Amino acid sequence: MAESAHTASSPANAQQCYEVRRSDLPLSCPMPSMALWNSHPRVYLAIENEGGQSQCPYCSATYVLVD
């Protein structure tokens, strides 16, 4: 399957809080599984350096590291 034909499985920025796991790192908002067409530019979040919780500077979504 061509990369451009990939369809994201969830909308971007649909929630205000997301639980993420170490397997999701490096963490970006929007995450790779989210649609990008109606979202902000991808930004990488240093959740491990921020005590396990990070907030996106664009959409204010909060990400919490759960493992």
ChimeraX attribute file (.defattr): number of C-alpha atoms within 10 A of each C-alpha:
attribute: neighborCount
match mode: 1-to-1
recipient: residues
	/A:1	5
	/A:2	5
	/A:3	6
	/A:4	6
	/A:5	7
	/A:6	10
	/A:7	11
	/A:8	13
	/A:9	10
	/A:10	13
	/A:11	16
	/A:12	20
	/A:13	22
	/A:14	10
	/A:15	10
	/A:16	11
	/A:17	14
	/A:18	14
	/A:19	12
	/A:20	17
	/A:21	12
	/A:22	12
	/A:23	8
	/A:24	12
	/A:25	15
	/A:26	12
	/A:27	21
	/A:28	17
	/A:29	25
	/A:30	22
	/A:31	20
	/A:32	15
	/A:33	13
	/A:34	17
	/A:35	17
	/A:36	19
	/A:37	9
	/A:38	9
	/A:39	15
	/A:40	13
	/A:41	12
	/A:42	14
	/A:43	14
	/A:44	14
	/A:45	19
	/A:46	16
	/A:47	20
	/A:48	15
	/A:49	9
	/A:50	10
	/A:51	10
	/A:52	14
	/A:53	18
	/A:54	20
	/A:55	18
	/A:56	17
	/A:57	11
	/A:58	14
	/A:59	14
	/A:60	14
	/A:61	17
	/A:62	16
	/A:63	22
	/A:64	17
	/A:65	18
	/A:66	11
	/A:67	9
